[in-house]
Structures are given as structure tokens and as C-alpha cells.
Amino acid sequence: MIIDGTRAHDRSTELVLAYYAAFNRGDREAMLALLTDDVAHDLNQGAREIGRDAFAAFMARMDRCYREQLRDIVVMASPDGSRAAAEYMVHGEYLADDAGLPPANGQTYVLPGGAFFEVRDGRIARVTNYYNLQDWIAQVG
């Protein structure tokens, strides 16, 4: 598919791909710039956090505890561009203990993940992440 930016679902697909490209580069400022001020972030098996500041704090914790790259990213978007979904493979290393999880000692892991997005006014207004926590624990435990 050629994404020319003239169709709403193309623009949403480009937005999500830009979000993941920034993630993989470690460019948190670029990620934050793609979010609405009131972004809703649904953590995997966790609470919903609201706002760009909360998202930035979450990413700071993630960067302290994990080194991850997302590969084999596939993005799908609704025709009107208001919703998008992504599926990917997480390739990571567990760097430092994260609260309530097994101790970290540089374990590596590979697991499938996915996310759902709400798009509003050309920015990401919601990110809902999913992965199999038990699979991850089995790999690092």
C-alpha cells in the first residue's frame, strides 16, 4: 500500500508508525509530541493513566527497567482514522527490578504484543497495550 496521507486511515497509520519509530529510536520527546495533552494510557493488566506527564513518567520507569525494540510491526486503521491497532514482537532486555516482578539480571525476552489507539485531531488520544505477562515472567523468571 502506498500511504499518500490523503485518506484518514493512511494518516492514522502513519501516526502510529511514527510513534513506534520514535519508540525504537529512544526519542521520548518525539513520542510525547504525537500524543494529545489528555492522552489516556491503559497499561497492560494495570490502571489507566491520563495525561502526557503521566505517560512521560511511565516511559522513564520503562527506560530504567527495560531496553526494548519492537519488530515486525503491523498497523491497521479504521476507514475514518479514529481508531488503529498494532501488532508487533517485543525484543527486550530486563535491566533493573520493576516493582512486583521478578528480579532483573539482564534477562532477554521475545514476546508478541499489541496496542489499540484512538486518534483525535491528528494525535494519539489513547494507547491501550497488551502482552502476555505470564509469558514474559516465564522467560525472565
C-alpha positions as CSV (number, residue, x, y, z in Angstrom):
1,M,0.0,0.0,0.0
2,I,1.2,3.5,-0.8
3,I,0.4,5.9,2.0
4,D,-0.2,9.3,0.5
5,G,-1.7,11.0,3.5
6,T,-4.9,11.9,1.7
7,R,-7.0,9.3,3.4
8,A,-7.8,9.4,7.1
9,H,-6.8,5.8,7.7
10,D,-3.4,6.4,6.0
11,R,-2.8,9.4,8.3
12,S,-3.6,7.3,11.4
13,T,-1.3,4.5,10.1
14,E,1.5,7.0,9.6
15,L,0.9,8.4,13.0
16,V,1.2,5.0,14.8
17,L,4.2,4.1,12.7
18,A,5.9,7.4,13.6
19,Y,5.1,6.7,17.3
20,Y,6.8,3.3,17.1
21,A,9.7,4.6,15.1
22,A,10.3,7.2,17.9
23,F,10.0,4.4,20.5
24,N,12.6,2.3,18.7
25,R,15.0,5.3,18.5
26,G,14.5,6.0,22.2
27,D,13.2,9.5,21.3
28,R,10.7,10.1,24.1
29,E,10.2,13.8,23.2
30,A,9.1,12.8,19.7
31,M,6.7,10.2,21.2
32,L,5.2,12.7,23.5
33,A,4.7,15.2,20.7
34,L,2.4,12.7,19.0
35,L,0.1,12.5,22.0
36,T,-2.8,14.7,23.0
37,D,-2.4,16.6,26.2
38,D,-5.1,14.4,27.8
39,V,-3.9,11.1,26.4
40,A,-5.3,8.0,28.1
41,H,-2.8,5.3,28.6
42,D,-4.1,1.8,29.6
43,L,-1.2,-0.2,31.0
44,N,-1.2,-3.9,30.4
45,Q,-3.1,-5.5,33.3
46,G,-3.0,-2.2,35.1
47,A,-4.7,1.1,35.6
48,R,-5.5,3.9,33.2
49,E,-3.2,6.9,33.4
50,I,-4.2,10.3,32.0
51,G,-2.0,13.0,30.5
52,R,1.3,13.5,28.8
53,D,3.1,13.9,32.1
54,A,1.9,10.6,33.4
55,F,2.9,9.0,30.1
56,A,6.4,10.5,30.4
57,A,6.8,9.2,33.9
58,F,5.8,5.7,32.7
59,M,8.3,5.8,29.9
60,A,11.1,7.0,32.3
61,R,10.3,3.9,34.5
62,M,10.3,1.7,31.5
63,D,13.6,3.1,30.2
64,R,15.2,2.4,33.7
65,C,14.0,-1.2,33.8
66,Y,13.9,-2.4,30.2
67,R,15.6,-2.0,26.9
68,E,13.2,-2.9,24.1
69,Q,12.8,-2.8,20.4
70,L,9.6,-3.5,18.5
71,R,9.9,-5.5,15.3
72,D,7.5,-6.9,12.7
73,I,5.1,-4.1,13.3
74,V,1.8,-4.3,11.5
75,V,-0.7,-1.4,11.8
76,M,-4.4,-1.4,10.9
77,A,-6.7,1.6,11.0
78,S,-10.4,2.1,10.7
79,P,-11.6,3.8,7.5
80,D,-12.3,7.1,9.3
81,G,-8.9,7.0,11.0
82,S,-10.3,7.4,14.5
83,R,-9.0,4.0,15.7
84,A,-5.9,2.0,14.9
85,A,-4.4,-1.2,16.1
86,A,-0.9,-2.6,16.0
87,E,0.7,-6.0,16.4
88,Y,4.4,-6.5,17.0
89,M,7.2,-8.6,18.5
90,V,8.9,-7.2,21.6
91,H,12.6,-7.9,21.8
92,G,13.9,-6.8,25.1
93,E,16.3,-7.0,28.0
94,Y,15.3,-6.7,31.7
95,L,17.8,-4.2,33.1
96,A,16.6,-3.3,36.6
97,D,14.0,-4.6,39.1
98,D,10.4,-3.4,38.4
99,A,8.0,-3.4,41.4
100,G,6.1,-6.6,41.9
101,L,8.1,-8.5,39.2
102,P,11.0,-11.0,39.3
103,P,14.5,-9.7,40.0
104,A,16.3,-8.4,36.9
105,N,19.7,-9.6,35.9
106,G,19.8,-8.8,32.2
107,Q,17.4,-11.5,31.0
108,T,16.3,-11.3,27.4
109,Y,12.9,-11.9,26.1
110,V,10.9,-12.0,22.9
111,L,7.1,-11.9,23.0
112,P,4.2,-10.8,20.9
113,G,2.4,-7.6,21.9
114,G,-0.3,-5.4,20.6
115,A,-1.9,-2.0,21.1
116,F,-5.1,-0.1,20.3
117,F,-5.1,3.6,19.6
118,E,-7.7,6.3,19.5
119,V,-6.8,9.2,17.2
120,R,-8.1,12.7,17.6
121,D,-7.1,15.8,15.7
122,G,-4.1,14.1,14.2
123,R,-2.7,13.0,17.6
124,I,-2.9,9.8,19.7
125,A,-5.6,10.3,22.3
126,R,-5.5,6.7,23.8
127,V,-2.9,3.9,23.9
128,T,-4.0,0.5,25.3
129,N,-1.2,-2.0,25.4
130,Y,-1.5,-5.8,25.7
131,Y,1.0,-8.6,26.0
132,N,1.1,-11.9,27.9
133,L,2.5,-11.1,31.3
134,Q,2.8,-14.8,32.3
135,D,4.8,-15.5,29.1
136,W,7.1,-12.6,30.0
137,I,7.5,-13.9,33.6
138,A,8.3,-17.4,32.3
139,Q,11.0,-16.0,30.1
140,V,12.7,-13.9,32.8
141,G,11.9,-15.9,35.9
